[in-house]
Amino acid sequence: MISKHLNRAKSFQAALLAFIVFSLVMLPVKNGYILRWYDEMSIFLSGDIYLNRMLHYPGGILQYAGSWLTQFMYYPWAGSGILIALWVILTLLCDRTWRLREGLRSLSLLPAMFLLASVLVLDEAWVSINYSGYLFAPTLGAICAVLIVLVTRVTGNAWLRGLFLTGCTALFMVLGFFALLGVVAGILTMLFREKDHRDRKGTYIMIPIILTAGALVPLLYYNLYPGMTGDSNLIYLEGLPDLLMKRYDLYLWLPFAGMTVSFLMLPCLSIVKKGVTRKADKSVWLAYAMLVATGCYGAIAGQKSEQFRATVLMMQHIDTMRWDKIAYIMGHIKEPPNFTMKIAGNLAAIKMGGGTESVKHNVPTDKTSPRKSEEFLMSAFVNVPVYYHLGNTHGSYRWAMEHSVKYGTRVFYLKYMVRNSIKHGEPELAARYNRLLMNTMFHRQWAEHFQRYIDNPELIKESPEFNSIPDNPSDKLFV
C-alpha cells in the first residue's frame, strides 16, 4: 500500500514539475548574472552573409536559431523561461513518442536533464568556443530528432518507415548530428515496436539501407556541397558544439554523451511490458535513482568557482566603471584571487588613486586547460577593457579584434571596438561596428547612446567615460 502511494506521488507530472523548479533555481536564481554574461559573449548577426555562412555548416540553421534565442538571456528570467519551455516540449515529445509504462515515464526527462547540465557546465571555456547558439541549438536539435522518431512511430508500414528514415539522412546539412541521432533512434524504435511482427522482414531489409545512407550522406555533403565547412575527421559530430577531442574538454562532452545515450536507451525501454510486478517496482525505483543521479550531476556542474563568478561580476562593473564594487569584491573574496582578478582589482585601485605598476602571475600548473590558462584568459577577459581604461586604445582594439577573428564576434568585443574607435578619432570605423549592435534586440539602446558620439564628436568632451580615459598612457602598463 505504501509503495503504491509513493508511486502515485512520484508520477510523471510531479517529476516534470520538480525538473522545472530545479531548472529555475539552477539557472536564473543561482546563475542569472552568468547567463547575462553568456549573452554578452555572443551575438546574433542578422543579414544574408551570416545566414549564408550558417547554411554551409552542418546544423548551421540550429546555430542561427539558437543565437537568436540567446539574445533573451539579456534578461535571464526570460531566456531561462524560453529554454525551460523547450525542455518541457522535448520531454512531452519523448513521452508521447516512446510511451514508457507509468513507472518509467519519468525517464523521458533524461534528455532534457542532460541538456540542462550542458548549460550548467559552461564556464570560462565559453570565451574560446566558436559555436553561436550553444545554449539553445542542442535543445532545438534534440526536439527535431524526437520529431523524426515520432513520425517513424506513427507511420504504419515498415517500408514507408524505412524510406522516411532514409530520406531524413538528407537533413544532415540542416540538423547535423541530430539528424543522424534521430535516424538511429528511429531504427531502434522500429525494432522494438510491439506491433511490428508482420513487418519484420521489411524492417530487416530497410535497416542496412538506412545505415548505409546515414554513413554516406554526410561524406557526400562534405565532398560535393559547395562551400561546406567542417572537420572531415569529425564529420558525423558536426552540429554539436565546437569542442575538442581532448581530456580538458571531457567535462563539456559528458552532457552531450549522456543525452545521446538516453536517446538510444528510451526506445529499448519502450518494450518493457505494463503491469505491476516486483521487478517492475524495482525498475521504477531504478528510474528515479537515475533521475536523481542526473540531477546531482547537474547541481555539481552548476557549482562555479568563486573566482569565475567574481571575474564575471568584475567585468560587468568595469563596463559601468563601478570601481568601488570591484574593490569590494577583491576585499571579500574567500578564494585566492586569480590573475585576471588581480589585474581588474589593480585597475580599480588605480582609478581610485592607488594601484601598482605590476601584477604577479600565479604559479602555472601543467594540468591547466588551455582554455583556462592565465595568459589566454588575461587577453580575452582583461586586456580589452583594462587597456581601454588606461588609454591604450591600440592594445585594447587589437585584442578585441584578435579574439573576434579567432573565436567569433561577441557583443563584449564589439562594444570596446566601438569605444576605442571613437576615442581614437575614427567615427567611420566606430559606425561600422556599432551597426552590428544596432541590429540586436537588447543592446540597441547601448548602440544608440554611443551613436551620438559618432554623429557628434564634439559630445565626446562631455562624456564622463571618455574624459576618464587618459590621452597619453604610460609606456609601462602593468598588463
FENVENUR-V845327 format. One record per backbone hydrogen bond with DSSP energy under -1.0 kcal/mol. CO is the residue of the C=O (numbers start at 1). NH is the residue of the N-H. E is the energy in kcal/mol with one decimal. If there is no record, write none. Layout:
co:CO nh:NH e:E
co:CO nh:NH e:E
//
This chain:
co:1 nh:5 e:-2.1
co:2 nh:6 e:-2.4
co:3 nh:7 e:-2.3
co:4 nh:8 e:-2.2
co:5 nh:9 e:-2.4
co:6 nh:10 e:-2.3
co:11 nh:15 e:-2.3
co:12 nh:16 e:-2.4
co:13 nh:17 e:-2.3
co:14 nh:18 e:-2.5
co:15 nh:19 e:-2.1
co:16 nh:20 e:-2.0
co:17 nh:21 e:-2.3
co:18 nh:22 e:-2.7
co:19 nh:23 e:-2.5
co:20 nh:24 e:-2.2
co:21 nh:25 e:-2.2
co:22 nh:26 e:-2.5
co:23 nh:27 e:-2.0
co:24 nh:29 e:-2.0
co:25 nh:30 e:-1.8
co:27 nh:31 e:-1.9
co:31 nh:35 e:-2.2
co:32 nh:36 e:-1.9
co:33 nh:37 e:-1.4
co:34 nh:38 e:-2.2
co:35 nh:39 e:-1.7
co:36 nh:40 e:-2.0
co:37 nh:41 e:-2.2
co:39 nh:42 e:-1.5
co:40 nh:412 e:-2.4
co:42 nh:411 e:-1.6
co:47 nh:51 e:-1.6
co:48 nh:52 e:-2.8
co:49 nh:53 e:-1.9
co:50 nh:54 e:-2.1
co:51 nh:55 e:-1.8
co:54 nh:57 e:-1.5
co:56 nh:229 e:-2.6
co:57 nh:60 e:-2.7
co:59 nh:63 e:-1.7
co:60 nh:64 e:-2.6
co:61 nh:65 e:-2.6
co:62 nh:66 e:-2.9
co:63 nh:67 e:-2.9
co:64 nh:68 e:-1.5
co:65 nh:69 e:-2.1
co:66 nh:70 e:-1.9
co:69 nh:72 e:-1.8
co:70 nh:73 e:-2.1
co:71 nh:74 e:-1.7
co:72 nh:75 e:-1.6
co:72 nh:79 e:-1.1
co:75 nh:79 e:-2.5
co:76 nh:80 e:-2.6
co:77 nh:81 e:-2.1
co:78 nh:82 e:-2.1
co:79 nh:83 e:-2.2
co:80 nh:84 e:-3.0
co:81 nh:85 e:-2.1
co:82 nh:86 e:-2.0
co:83 nh:87 e:-1.8
co:84 nh:88 e:-2.3
co:85 nh:89 e:-2.3
co:86 nh:90 e:-2.5
co:87 nh:91 e:-2.4
co:88 nh:92 e:-2.6
co:89 nh:93 e:-2.3
co:90 nh:94 e:-2.3
co:91 nh:95 e:-2.5
co:92 nh:96 e:-2.4
co:93 nh:97 e:-2.5
co:94 nh:98 e:-2.4
co:95 nh:99 e:-1.5
co:101 nh:104 e:-1.9
co:101 nh:105 e:-1.1
co:104 nh:107 e:-2.0
co:105 nh:108 e:-2.3
co:106 nh:109 e:-2.0
co:107 nh:110 e:-1.7
co:109 nh:113 e:-2.4
co:110 nh:114 e:-2.4
co:111 nh:115 e:-1.8
co:112 nh:116 e:-2.2
co:113 nh:117 e:-2.1
co:114 nh:118 e:-1.8
co:115 nh:119 e:-1.1
co:116 nh:120 e:-2.1
co:117 nh:121 e:-2.3
co:123 nh:126 e:-2.1
co:124 nh:127 e:-1.9
co:125 nh:128 e:-1.4
co:129 nh:131 e:-1.6
co:133 nh:137 e:-3.4
co:136 nh:140 e:-2.2
co:137 nh:141 e:-2.5
co:138 nh:142 e:-2.4
co:139 nh:143 e:-2.2
co:140 nh:144 e:-2.0
co:141 nh:145 e:-2.2
co:142 nh:146 e:-2.2
co:143 nh:147 e:-2.1
co:144 nh:148 e:-1.8
co:145 nh:149 e:-1.7
co:146 nh:150 e:-2.9
co:147 nh:151 e:-2.4
co:148 nh:152 e:-1.9
co:149 nh:153 e:-2.4
co:150 nh:154 e:-2.0
co:151 nh:155 e:-1.0
co:157 nh:161 e:-2.4
co:158 nh:162 e:-2.4
co:159 nh:163 e:-2.4
co:160 nh:164 e:-2.5
co:161 nh:165 e:-2.5
co:162 nh:166 e:-2.3
co:163 nh:167 e:-2.3
co:164 nh:168 e:-1.8
co:167 nh:170 e:-1.5
co:168 nh:171 e:-1.8
co:169 nh:172 e:-1.3
co:171 nh:175 e:-3.2
co:172 nh:176 e:-2.3
co:173 nh:59 e:-1.0
co:175 nh:178 e:-1.5
co:176 nh:179 e:-1.5
co:176 nh:180 e:-1.0
co:177 nh:181 e:-2.3
co:178 nh:182 e:-2.2
co:179 nh:183 e:-1.8
co:180 nh:184 e:-2.6
co:181 nh:185 e:-2.5
co:182 nh:186 e:-1.9
co:183 nh:187 e:-2.1
co:184 nh:188 e:-2.2
co:185 nh:189 e:-2.0
co:186 nh:190 e:-2.1
co:187 nh:191 e:-2.1
co:188 nh:192 e:-1.9
co:197 nh:200 e:-1.1
co:199 nh:203 e:-2.4
co:200 nh:204 e:-2.5
co:201 nh:205 e:-1.8
co:202 nh:206 e:-2.2
co:203 nh:207 e:-2.1
co:206 nh:210 e:-2.6
co:207 nh:211 e:-2.7
co:208 nh:212 e:-2.2
co:209 nh:213 e:-2.2
co:210 nh:214 e:-2.6
co:211 nh:215 e:-1.7
co:212 nh:216 e:-2.2
co:213 nh:217 e:-2.8
co:216 nh:220 e:-2.7
co:217 nh:221 e:-2.6
co:218 nh:222 e:-2.3
co:219 nh:223 e:-2.0
co:220 nh:224 e:-2.6
co:221 nh:225 e:-2.1
co:225 nh:228 e:-1.7
co:234 nh:237 e:-1.6
co:237 nh:240 e:-2.0
co:238 nh:177 e:-2.2
co:241 nh:243 e:-2.4
co:244 nh:246 e:-2.0
co:246 nh:249 e:-1.5
co:247 nh:250 e:-1.3
co:249 nh:253 e:-1.6
co:250 nh:254 e:-2.1
co:253 nh:257 e:-2.2
co:254 nh:258 e:-2.7
co:255 nh:259 e:-2.3
co:256 nh:260 e:-2.1
co:257 nh:261 e:-2.5
co:258 nh:262 e:-2.3
co:259 nh:263 e:-1.8
co:260 nh:264 e:-1.6
co:261 nh:265 e:-1.8
co:262 nh:266 e:-2.1
co:265 nh:269 e:-2.0
co:266 nh:270 e:-1.1
co:268 nh:271 e:-1.1
co:269 nh:272 e:-1.7
co:277 nh:281 e:-2.6
co:278 nh:282 e:-2.2
co:279 nh:283 e:-2.1
co:280 nh:284 e:-1.8
co:281 nh:285 e:-1.9
co:282 nh:286 e:-2.2
co:283 nh:287 e:-2.2
co:284 nh:288 e:-2.2
co:285 nh:289 e:-2.1
co:286 nh:290 e:-2.1
co:287 nh:291 e:-2.0
co:288 nh:292 e:-2.7
co:289 nh:293 e:-2.5
co:290 nh:294 e:-2.3
co:291 nh:295 e:-2.5
co:292 nh:296 e:-2.7
co:293 nh:297 e:-2.2
co:294 nh:298 e:-2.2
co:295 nh:299 e:-2.5
co:296 nh:300 e:-2.6
co:297 nh:301 e:-2.4
co:298 nh:302 e:-1.6
co:300 nh:303 e:-1.5
co:302 nh:304 e:-1.7
co:305 nh:309 e:-2.2
co:306 nh:310 e:-2.6
co:307 nh:311 e:-2.4
co:308 nh:312 e:-2.3
co:309 nh:313 e:-2.1
co:310 nh:314 e:-2.6
co:311 nh:315 e:-2.3
co:312 nh:316 e:-1.7
co:313 nh:317 e:-2.1
co:314 nh:318 e:-2.3
co:315 nh:319 e:-1.7
co:316 nh:320 e:-1.1
co:317 nh:322 e:-2.7
co:321 nh:323 e:-1.3
co:322 nh:326 e:-1.3
co:323 nh:327 e:-2.2
co:324 nh:328 e:-1.9
co:325 nh:329 e:-2.2
co:326 nh:330 e:-2.4
co:327 nh:331 e:-1.6
co:329 nh:333 e:-1.4
co:338 nh:342 e:-2.2
co:339 nh:343 e:-2.2
co:340 nh:344 e:-2.3
co:341 nh:345 e:-3.0
co:342 nh:346 e:-2.4
co:343 nh:347 e:-2.4
co:344 nh:348 e:-2.2
co:345 nh:349 e:-2.1
co:346 nh:350 e:-2.5
co:347 nh:351 e:-2.4
co:348 nh:352 e:-1.3
co:349 nh:354 e:-3.9
co:350 nh:353 e:-1.7
co:365 nh:368 e:-1.2
co:369 nh:372 e:-2.1
co:373 nh:377 e:-2.5
co:374 nh:378 e:-2.4
co:375 nh:379 e:-1.7
co:376 nh:380 e:-2.2
co:377 nh:381 e:-3.4
co:378 nh:382 e:-1.1
co:378 nh:383 e:-3.1
co:382 nh:386 e:-2.8
co:383 nh:387 e:-2.2
co:384 nh:388 e:-1.3
co:385 nh:389 e:-2.4
co:386 nh:390 e:-1.5
co:387 nh:392 e:-2.2
co:388 nh:391 e:-1.4
co:391 nh:393 e:-1.7
co:392 nh:396 e:-2.1
co:393 nh:397 e:-2.5
co:394 nh:398 e:-2.3
co:395 nh:399 e:-2.0
co:396 nh:400 e:-2.1
co:397 nh:401 e:-2.5
co:398 nh:402 e:-2.7
co:399 nh:403 e:-2.2
co:400 nh:404 e:-1.7
co:401 nh:405 e:-2.4
co:402 nh:406 e:-2.1
co:403 nh:407 e:-2.6
co:404 nh:408 e:-1.2
co:410 nh:414 e:-2.3
co:411 nh:415 e:-2.4
co:412 nh:416 e:-1.3
co:413 nh:417 e:-2.1
co:414 nh:418 e:-2.3
co:415 nh:419 e:-2.3
co:416 nh:420 e:-2.8
co:417 nh:421 e:-1.8
co:418 nh:422 e:-2.3
co:419 nh:423 e:-2.9
co:420 nh:424 e:-2.1
co:421 nh:426 e:-3.2
co:422 nh:425 e:-1.5
co:426 nh:430 e:-2.1
co:427 nh:431 e:-2.6
co:428 nh:432 e:-1.7
co:429 nh:433 e:-1.7
co:430 nh:434 e:-2.5
co:431 nh:435 e:-1.8
co:433 nh:437 e:-1.1
co:434 nh:438 e:-2.1
co:435 nh:439 e:-1.1
co:437 nh:440 e:-1.4
co:443 nh:447 e:-2.0
co:444 nh:448 e:-2.7
co:445 nh:449 e:-2.0
co:446 nh:450 e:-2.0
co:447 nh:451 e:-1.6
co:450 nh:454 e:-1.2
co:451 nh:455 e:-2.7
co:452 nh:456 e:-2.2
co:456 nh:459 e:-2.4
co:457 nh:460 e:-1.6
co:459 nh:462 e:-1.5
co:460 nh:463 e:-1.4
co:463 nh:467 e:-2.3
//
